[in-house]
C-alpha cells in the first residue's frame, strides 16, 4: 500500500550516492547501482553469459533453445518473446503509445520515451566508473563501458561474427536470413534495418535534418554532412600507399584501394555478380526484384537507383551541369562528361 501511495505523491525517496539518480522503488535503485559496480548476478547455466537484469538473462536463454513462438501475421517475423512481437507490430501500425507529458512527442517504445524525457530535465544519472563519462541512458552507458573492456558479447550463431552492440548483430543476421521486417507505409519498400527504413522515408518527406554550421547546406544523412564538411576544412588525412591518393574519409580510401586489389566483396545471392561497391550491388539487385524504392515527390516517378531519381528531379528544378570552358550546360552528368572530352581532344 505504501509503495502505491508514492505513485500519487510523486516522491522518489531512493537516491544513488554516486550519480544522484532518484527512484520511487528500492528494487530500481538496486538495479541502477549495478551500472556503477558492473555486478551481473544473473548467470546462464548453459554458457558463461551473465546479466545485470533478470529479463536480459531470460532473453539470452531463448537463444539457446532457438524457440520463436510469436509470429507476425503481416510479414512472418518471428520473436521469442511476446513483448518483442508487440514492439515489432508497431513498425506496421505506426502506433506510438508512449506520450511525453511535457510536449507532443510520442514513441513506439518506452525506452525511447525515457531517452526523450531526459532532454527536458538534462539529467544524466548513469556514470562510468572508469572515466566519469555520464549519460541519460543506461544502454548508452553499457555500450560506452565496452570501449574500455573491448567486449563483443553479441555472437552470431551462423558464423564467427561478434559485435559490441546488439543492433549491429541484428543487422548482420539479416544477411543470413534475407529478412526485411521494416516496411514503408507509403510505397511498400522493405528494409532489413530500421535505420535504412528511416533513411528511405526521407525520400518521401524531403526532410534534411543535418545542417552545416558554415553554409546553408543540409543533408538527409549524417555521413553526407560529414563528407560535405571536408569541403570547408580541405582536410584529407587518409593516404593510399600505392599511388598517394588522399581521402577525407577512411571508407572512401577503402573503396579506392579496391581499384588496386580488384577486390569485389559484395556478392549477389541470386547470381554470380559481385561488386566493389555496396551501392553497385544494391542497384544490381533491383534487376532481380523489380523494386523501385526511390520516388519523386513532385510527380510520383519511381526509380531503382537514387542517382536516377536525382537526374529525374532536374527535370523539375531545371538544375544543370555548367561547363567552365564554354556556355554548354546539361541536365545529366553523363552528357556533361561527354562534352568535357571534346575540350580535352582539342587540347591534344
Legacy VTK file of the C-alpha trace (Angstrom):
# vtk DataFile Version 3.0
C-alpha trace
ASCII
DATASET POLYDATA
POINTS 348 float
0.000 0.000 0.000
2.837 2.377 0.916
4.570 1.864 -2.451
1.297 2.554 -4.274
0.716 5.850 -2.412
4.191 7.027 -3.513
2.997 6.921 -7.156
0.338 9.545 -6.333
2.701 11.781 -4.357
5.493 11.704 -6.973
8.069 11.207 -4.207
11.334 9.456 -5.113
12.910 8.635 -1.743
15.638 6.266 -3.004
18.755 8.083 -4.260
22.030 6.889 -5.770
25.058 8.202 -3.884
27.274 8.112 -6.988
25.226 9.885 -9.635
22.203 11.418 -7.894
19.707 9.137 -9.665
16.347 9.011 -7.789
13.524 6.458 -7.889
10.366 5.527 -6.018
11.343 1.843 -5.714
14.194 0.278 -3.790
14.467 -2.530 -6.367
15.002 0.053 -9.121
17.812 1.638 -7.130
19.445 -1.787 -6.675
19.340 -2.361 -10.446
20.687 1.121 -11.124
23.596 0.631 -8.722
24.842 -2.219 -10.933
25.597 0.318 -13.671
28.312 1.661 -11.356
29.539 -1.626 -9.851
29.367 -3.743 -13.012
27.711 -6.524 -10.988
25.968 -9.202 -13.093
24.266 -11.577 -10.654
22.113 -13.461 -13.181
24.133 -16.348 -14.687
23.323 -18.553 -17.677
23.604 -22.273 -16.842
24.498 -23.158 -20.460
27.366 -20.725 -21.134
29.413 -18.030 -19.369
26.929 -15.225 -20.088
25.805 -13.123 -17.129
23.422 -10.174 -16.861
22.646 -7.295 -14.553
18.900 -7.782 -15.042
16.796 -10.943 -14.882
14.845 -10.008 -18.018
18.096 -9.795 -20.003
19.046 -13.318 -18.883
15.625 -14.649 -19.937
16.077 -13.141 -23.388
19.550 -14.672 -23.639
18.396 -18.177 -22.609
15.908 -18.155 -25.513
18.903 -18.015 -27.884
19.996 -21.461 -26.724
16.599 -23.047 -27.362
16.121 -21.182 -30.675
12.400 -21.130 -29.994
10.464 -18.208 -31.540
6.790 -18.980 -30.972
5.419 -15.477 -31.644
4.751 -14.745 -35.336
3.805 -11.504 -37.103
0.718 -12.007 -39.282
1.795 -9.221 -41.657
5.335 -10.202 -42.645
6.084 -13.506 -40.878
8.661 -12.028 -38.482
9.226 -14.375 -35.523
10.063 -13.433 -31.942
10.980 -15.397 -28.828
9.041 -13.017 -26.569
5.531 -11.648 -26.831
6.744 -8.163 -25.887
9.205 -8.216 -28.798
6.402 -9.103 -31.210
4.252 -6.284 -29.786
7.084 -3.810 -30.408
7.641 -5.205 -33.909
3.946 -4.777 -34.819
4.285 -1.031 -34.301
6.580 -0.911 -37.354
3.453 -1.836 -39.354
0.752 0.085 -37.448
2.751 3.239 -36.688
1.336 3.140 -33.137
3.158 5.367 -30.606
1.524 4.661 -27.225
4.151 6.326 -25.019
3.382 10.072 -24.687
5.592 12.821 -23.251
3.794 14.870 -20.593
5.856 17.986 -21.390
5.450 18.232 -25.177
3.601 16.483 -28.018
6.322 13.847 -28.584
5.255 10.200 -28.650
7.217 6.978 -29.079
6.677 3.382 -30.084
8.858 2.109 -27.234
9.013 3.096 -23.572
12.812 3.268 -23.561
12.711 5.756 -26.445
10.316 7.981 -24.468
12.597 7.837 -21.412
15.526 8.920 -23.583
13.469 11.813 -24.930
12.362 12.965 -21.461
15.993 13.322 -20.398
16.190 16.203 -22.904
13.687 18.142 -20.802
15.388 17.502 -17.452
19.011 17.462 -18.613
19.542 14.630 -16.131
22.421 12.216 -16.796
22.224 9.716 -13.950
24.377 6.961 -15.487
28.108 7.370 -14.885
31.149 5.358 -15.998
33.334 4.295 -13.090
36.442 4.263 -15.323
36.446 7.765 -16.790
33.487 9.666 -15.326
31.525 9.741 -18.591
27.847 10.494 -17.885
24.763 9.740 -19.957
20.996 9.950 -19.777
20.561 6.358 -20.977
21.556 3.121 -19.274
22.002 1.362 -22.636
24.398 4.110 -23.749
26.472 3.608 -20.610
26.667 -0.154 -21.245
27.863 0.498 -24.796
30.374 3.056 -23.544
31.820 0.640 -20.987
32.645 -1.770 -23.825
35.052 0.839 -25.209
37.114 0.149 -22.067
36.703 -3.643 -21.991
36.694 -4.412 -25.751
33.873 -6.865 -25.048
31.867 -8.185 -28.045
29.142 -10.077 -26.238
26.694 -10.442 -29.132
27.639 -13.566 -31.126
26.230 -14.744 -34.441
25.026 -18.346 -34.319
25.764 -18.940 -38.031
29.310 -17.554 -38.401
32.141 -16.212 -36.227
30.922 -12.606 -36.310
30.598 -10.826 -32.962
29.545 -7.294 -32.067
29.746 -4.862 -29.187
26.155 -3.714 -29.840
23.031 -5.837 -30.162
21.714 -3.770 -33.069
24.896 -4.478 -35.066
24.306 -8.215 -34.608
20.639 -7.905 -35.630
21.673 -6.030 -38.768
24.318 -8.671 -39.520
21.918 -11.592 -39.090
19.605 -10.289 -41.825
22.407 -11.183 -44.263
21.898 -14.844 -43.365
18.084 -14.797 -43.239
17.332 -12.310 -46.023
14.580 -10.988 -43.747
13.301 -7.423 -44.296
10.885 -6.739 -41.415
10.720 -2.943 -41.740
8.152 -1.729 -44.271
7.347 1.725 -45.634
3.659 2.565 -45.290
3.842 4.913 -48.297
5.160 2.634 -51.031
5.702 -0.853 -49.554
9.504 -0.628 -49.626
11.031 -3.156 -47.219
14.314 -2.923 -45.348
16.435 -5.235 -43.240
17.366 -2.427 -40.850
15.250 0.188 -39.083
17.834 2.878 -39.861
17.611 2.036 -43.579
13.828 2.479 -43.473
14.241 5.816 -41.677
16.602 6.958 -44.424
14.173 5.760 -47.095
11.291 7.701 -45.520
13.181 10.929 -46.187
12.727 10.290 -49.929
9.005 10.882 -49.293
9.236 13.764 -46.836
12.249 15.569 -48.311
13.494 16.004 -44.747
17.148 17.069 -44.416
17.796 17.330 -40.670
21.608 17.517 -40.800
22.638 21.190 -41.196
26.065 22.637 -41.955
27.037 25.383 -39.489
29.233 27.114 -42.062
26.835 27.425 -45.014
23.210 26.667 -45.917
23.880 23.045 -46.947
21.673 20.368 -45.385
21.562 16.589 -45.820
19.184 13.708 -45.279
22.009 11.524 -43.941
24.595 12.295 -41.282
27.517 10.852 -43.239
26.656 13.128 -46.177
27.053 16.137 -43.894
30.401 14.764 -42.675
31.551 14.461 -46.289
30.393 17.998 -47.032
32.266 19.489 -44.052
35.586 18.403 -45.563
34.920 20.945 -48.348
35.282 23.684 -45.744
38.334 22.222 -43.975
40.067 20.725 -47.026
41.409 18.009 -44.735
42.297 14.656 -46.368
44.167 12.635 -43.736
43.781 9.175 -45.338
46.548 8.345 -47.874
46.906 5.455 -50.347
50.369 3.918 -50.057
50.163 2.631 -53.636
49.607 5.874 -55.521
49.442 8.725 -52.994
45.695 9.286 -53.413
44.267 11.207 -50.441
40.768 10.956 -48.989
38.787 12.882 -46.413
37.208 9.718 -45.024
38.541 6.233 -44.279
35.717 4.373 -46.115
36.474 6.416 -49.246
40.104 5.269 -49.074
38.953 1.659 -48.533
36.837 1.871 -51.697
39.739 3.421 -53.597
42.075 0.566 -52.564
39.856 -1.860 -54.458
40.964 -0.209 -57.702
44.424 -1.638 -56.894
43.411 -5.013 -55.438
40.445 -5.794 -57.729
38.511 -6.942 -54.663
34.731 -7.278 -55.111
33.401 -8.157 -51.646
29.707 -7.518 -52.323
28.123 -10.715 -53.706
24.660 -11.170 -55.191
22.797 -14.105 -53.584
20.773 -14.751 -56.752
23.520 -14.902 -59.412
27.318 -14.762 -59.673
27.527 -10.975 -59.848
29.899 -9.237 -57.438
30.772 -5.582 -56.936
33.499 -3.474 -55.410
30.943 -1.001 -54.003
27.865 -1.812 -51.939
25.625 0.617 -53.807
26.520 -1.102 -57.111
25.244 -4.389 -55.659
22.048 -2.706 -54.409
21.459 -1.263 -57.893
22.072 -4.701 -59.433
19.668 -6.492 -57.068
16.760 -4.313 -58.187
17.037 -6.122 -61.554
16.038 -9.337 -59.811
13.325 -7.832 -57.615
11.986 -5.159 -59.974
11.848 -2.902 -56.937
11.880 0.886 -57.430
12.105 2.372 -53.930
13.072 5.939 -54.892
10.027 8.145 -55.533
9.716 11.686 -56.888
7.605 13.838 -54.573
6.557 16.049 -57.488
5.095 13.570 -59.977
5.320 10.071 -58.465
8.066 8.865 -60.824
9.801 5.792 -59.395
13.419 4.735 -59.846
15.516 1.721 -58.915
18.573 3.915 -58.274
18.948 7.049 -56.204
21.187 8.611 -58.864
18.440 8.095 -61.456
15.943 9.875 -59.197
18.373 12.796 -58.745
18.719 13.081 -62.531
14.932 12.995 -62.892
14.492 15.738 -60.275
16.422 18.128 -62.519
13.534 17.992 -64.984
11.508 19.759 -62.269
14.183 22.075 -60.851
15.934 22.969 -64.122
19.288 22.383 -62.414
22.148 21.754 -64.874
25.865 20.986 -65.062
27.694 24.032 -66.451
30.925 23.888 -68.439
33.672 26.200 -67.189
35.251 26.492 -70.648
32.212 27.402 -72.745
28.493 28.143 -72.306
27.404 24.482 -72.580
25.132 23.048 -69.859
23.482 19.635 -69.382
20.843 18.084 -67.149
22.711 14.754 -66.941
26.250 14.214 -65.693
26.965 11.608 -68.401
26.168 14.143 -71.141
28.286 16.738 -69.374
31.250 14.324 -69.119
30.995 13.522 -72.849
31.082 17.240 -73.591
34.188 17.787 -71.455
36.074 15.196 -73.533
35.661 17.451 -76.575
37.733 20.132 -74.860
40.368 17.519 -73.902
40.580 16.216 -77.503
41.020 19.751 -78.865
43.931 20.409 -76.495
45.741 17.234 -77.543
LINES 1 349
348 0 1 2 3 4 5 6 7 8 9 10 11 12 13 14 15 16 17 18 19 20 21 22 23 24 25 26 27 28 29 30 31 32 33 34 35 36 37 38 39 40 41 42 43 44 45 46 47 48 49 50 51 52 53 54 55 56 57 58 59 60 61 62 63 64 65 66 67 68 69 70 71 72 73 74 75 76 77 78 79 80 81 82 83 84 85 86 87 88 89 90 91 92 93 94 95 96 97 98 99 100 101 102 103 104 105 106 107 108 109 110 111 112 113 114 115 116 117 118 119 120 121 122 123 124 125 126 127 128 129 130 131 132 133 134 135 136 137 138 139 140 141 142 143 144 145 146 147 148 149 150 151 152 153 154 155 156 157 158 159 160 161 162 163 164 165 166 167 168 169 170 171 172 173 174 175 176 177 178 179 180 181 182 183 184 185 186 187 188 189 190 191 192 193 194 195 196 197 198 199 200 201 202 203 204 205 206 207 208 209 210 211 212 213 214 215 216 217 218 219 220 221 222 223 224 225 226 227 228 229 230 231 232 233 234 235 236 237 238 239 240 241 242 243 244 245 246 247 248 249 250 251 252 253 254 255 256 257 258 259 260 261 262 263 264 265 266 267 268 269 270 271 272 273 274 275 276 277 278 279 280 281 282 283 284 285 286 287 288 289 290 291 292 293 294 295 296 297 298 299 300 301 302 303 304 305 306 307 308 309 310 311 312 313 314 315 316 317 318 319 320 321 322 323 324 325 326 327 328 329 330 331 332 333 334 335 336 337 338 339 340 341 342 343 344 345 346 347
